[in-house]
């Protein structure tokens, strides 16, 4: 599929923001981005508007475009929301979940646990994002899909620093496997319990990351 110039610009800028190549609080130079892409300013401006909807940038009439800061209070709130929403997503999507899809997710996790040195995630192909968005997409609710996309996009920015806590990454893989196994076994209560345990542990992991990279996080 051929992407429009707007979508190309969006993916280009999103990758730079999520990977923190443009740091939180730094300006995003639309003119420079347009030159690097070989585009006019219009598709870049349209991409910036989409990034603003996802709360990745803030647009100020006098200051221009600023990459949104990563706030400790924000990610705490996001995890509070996920603890409320994701069990519901699991319940809502339960009748249409596919064992085939889940076994494919499980195979990826098993491979990574067996070969933890091979990390292939990127902002454009992020397993954690795809896994959690799978349940949102299966729910069929466009409002919940939009909400989860925004939250999981912000989560990607934090997990970019996951090398700070490599054990947490491996534990997260195991937690995903526990969720998958409970779903395949048809035990919704166990699956919900596993989701909540995963998100509680995720909160602790994010706290360790934020404490070790205070230069990227604000209170």
VMD Tcl script that draws the C-alpha trace (Angstrom):
set ca {
  {0.00 0.00 0.00}
  {1.34 3.41 -0.99}
  {1.16 5.88 1.87}
  {0.07 9.45 1.34}
  {2.62 12.18 1.98}
  {0.75 13.06 5.17}
  {1.00 9.48 6.42}
  {4.66 9.25 5.45}
  {5.35 12.46 7.36}
  {3.33 11.19 10.32}
  {5.25 7.91 10.52}
  {8.57 9.72 10.15}
  {7.84 12.22 12.92}
  {6.14 9.67 15.18}
  {9.21 7.41 15.05}
  {11.48 10.30 15.98}
  {9.25 11.27 18.91}
  {8.60 7.77 20.24}
  {12.30 6.88 20.05}
  {13.08 10.20 21.77}
  {15.33 11.30 18.92}
  {13.36 14.51 19.43}
  {13.30 14.76 23.20}
  {10.29 15.72 25.32}
  {10.07 19.49 25.57}
  {12.13 20.10 22.43}
  {10.75 21.97 19.42}
  {9.70 20.10 16.31}
  {10.94 21.97 13.27}
  {8.28 21.54 10.57}
  {10.38 23.28 7.92}
  {13.34 21.01 8.55}
  {11.12 17.91 8.54}
  {9.63 18.95 5.20}
  {13.11 19.43 3.75}
  {14.31 16.06 5.04}
  {11.29 14.35 3.51}
  {11.37 16.37 0.31}
  {7.77 17.49 0.86}
  {5.98 20.80 1.04}
  {4.96 22.09 4.46}
  {1.30 21.05 4.03}
  {1.60 17.26 4.58}
  {3.95 17.88 7.50}
  {1.44 20.28 9.05}
  {-1.31 17.69 8.59}
  {0.92 15.06 10.25}
  {1.59 17.43 13.15}
  {-2.16 17.88 13.64}
  {-2.55 14.11 13.92}
  {0.34 13.92 16.39}
  {-1.33 16.64 18.45}
  {-4.52 14.57 18.59}
  {-2.44 11.74 20.06}
  {-0.89 14.15 22.60}
  {2.60 13.57 21.24}
  {3.07 17.27 20.48}
  {1.63 20.55 21.66}
  {1.01 23.34 19.14}
  {1.45 26.90 20.43}
  {0.67 29.95 18.26}
  {3.70 31.84 19.58}
  {6.19 29.04 20.28}
  {5.48 26.63 17.45}
  {5.33 22.85 17.90}
  {6.78 21.34 21.07}
  {7.14 17.61 21.74}
  {4.95 16.78 24.72}
  {6.80 16.14 27.99}
  {6.63 12.74 29.66}
  {5.02 13.23 33.03}
  {5.16 10.76 35.91}
  {1.65 11.78 36.92}
  {0.45 11.25 33.35}
  {1.69 7.68 33.08}
  {0.27 6.90 36.51}
  {-3.12 8.12 35.31}
  {-2.80 6.19 32.06}
  {-2.16 2.98 33.97}
  {-5.15 3.70 36.22}
  {-7.26 3.97 33.06}
  {-5.79 0.80 31.60}
  {-6.61 -1.11 34.78}
  {-10.23 -0.08 34.32}
  {-10.48 -0.44 30.55}
  {-8.43 -3.50 29.62}
  {-10.41 -6.04 31.68}
  {-13.54 -4.69 29.98}
  {-11.89 -4.95 26.56}
  {-11.05 -8.56 27.31}
  {-14.65 -9.26 28.31}
  {-16.14 -7.43 25.33}
  {-13.82 -9.09 22.80}
  {-13.96 -12.56 24.42}
  {-16.50 -14.13 21.99}
  {-14.43 -13.23 18.91}
  {-10.86 -13.86 20.13}
  {-8.93 -16.22 17.89}
  {-6.78 -19.05 19.25}
  {-4.77 -18.84 16.02}
  {-3.96 -15.17 16.60}
  {-3.13 -15.77 20.25}
  {-0.87 -18.72 19.47}
  {1.02 -16.51 17.01}
  {1.50 -13.92 19.76}
  {2.59 -16.69 22.12}
  {5.16 -17.99 19.64}
  {6.76 -14.55 19.46}
  {6.95 -14.35 23.24}
  {8.39 -17.85 23.58}
  {11.07 -17.05 21.00}
  {12.03 -13.87 22.82}
  {12.22 -15.62 26.17}
  {14.49 -18.25 24.64}
  {16.59 -15.64 22.82}
  {16.37 -12.45 24.91}
  {19.31 -10.87 23.09}
  {17.30 -10.61 19.88}
  {15.10 -7.57 20.33}
  {13.34 -6.56 17.13}
  {10.75 -4.02 18.29}
  {10.63 -0.62 16.69}
  {8.14 2.26 16.90}
  {6.56 0.96 13.67}
  {6.46 -2.68 14.80}
  {6.03 -2.86 18.56}
  {4.84 -6.17 20.00}
  {3.44 -4.76 23.24}
  {1.46 -2.16 21.31}
  {0.12 -4.77 18.86}
  {-0.76 -7.22 21.62}
  {-2.80 -4.82 23.73}
  {-4.37 -3.15 20.71}
  {-5.46 -6.61 19.51}
  {-8.06 -6.79 22.28}
  {-9.13 -3.19 21.64}
  {-9.59 -3.84 17.93}
  {-11.51 -7.05 18.60}
  {-13.86 -5.13 20.91}
  {-15.30 -3.34 17.90}
  {-15.61 -0.05 19.81}
  {-14.12 2.86 17.87}
  {-14.08 5.00 21.00}
  {-12.12 2.44 23.01}
  {-9.81 1.78 20.07}
  {-9.04 5.50 19.86}
  {-8.48 5.76 23.62}
  {-6.19 2.73 23.73}
  {-4.24 3.91 20.70}
  {-3.51 7.22 22.42}
  {-2.50 5.55 25.69}
  {-0.40 2.82 24.10}
  {1.38 5.39 21.93}
  {2.42 7.26 25.07}
  {3.45 3.95 26.61}
  {5.80 3.35 23.69}
  {7.76 6.47 24.61}
  {8.37 5.14 28.11}
  {9.23 1.63 27.00}
  {11.87 3.05 24.67}
  {14.02 3.13 27.81}
  {13.29 -0.50 28.73}
  {16.99 -1.36 28.44}
  {17.25 0.31 31.84}
  {15.25 -2.61 33.30}
  {15.97 -5.71 31.14}
  {14.54 -8.13 33.71}
  {11.25 -6.27 33.60}
  {11.14 -6.83 29.84}
  {11.51 -10.58 30.28}
  {8.93 -10.62 33.07}
  {6.55 -8.74 30.78}
  {6.96 -11.44 28.12}
  {6.06 -14.11 30.68}
  {3.03 -12.10 31.78}
  {1.81 -11.89 28.19}
  {2.12 -15.68 27.92}
  {0.06 -16.07 31.12}
  {-2.69 -13.87 29.67}
  {-2.68 -15.81 26.40}
  {-2.79 -19.21 28.10}
  {-5.75 -18.17 30.25}
  {-7.67 -16.99 27.18}
  {-6.91 -20.17 25.23}
  {-8.01 -22.22 28.25}
  {-11.31 -20.33 28.20}
  {-10.84 -18.96 31.73}
  {-11.91 -15.32 31.56}
  {-11.49 -14.71 35.30}
  {-7.89 -15.95 35.17}
  {-7.22 -13.85 32.08}
  {-8.55 -10.69 33.77}
  {-6.45 -11.46 36.86}
  {-3.37 -11.88 34.64}
  {-4.06 -8.58 32.85}
  {-4.34 -6.72 36.15}
  {-1.15 -8.32 37.49}
  {0.67 -7.36 34.28}
  {-0.45 -3.73 34.50}
  {0.45 -3.50 38.19}
  {3.94 -4.77 37.40}
  {4.12 -2.41 34.42}
  {3.53 0.50 36.78}
  {6.49 -0.54 38.91}
  {8.65 -0.91 35.80}
  {7.72 2.56 34.56}
  {8.58 4.00 37.95}
  {12.07 2.47 37.79}
  {12.56 3.84 34.29}
  {11.41 7.34 35.24}
  {13.66 7.38 38.30}
  {16.70 6.36 36.27}
  {16.01 8.83 33.44}
  {14.91 11.95 35.26}
  {16.28 14.01 32.37}
  {13.33 12.78 30.27}
  {10.59 12.78 32.87}
  {8.95 15.55 34.84}
  {7.05 15.15 38.11}
}
mol new
graphics top color blue
foreach p $ca { graphics top sphere $p radius 0.5 }
foreach p [lrange $ca 0 end-1] q [lrange $ca 1 end] { graphics top cylinder $p $q radius 0.2 }
display resetview
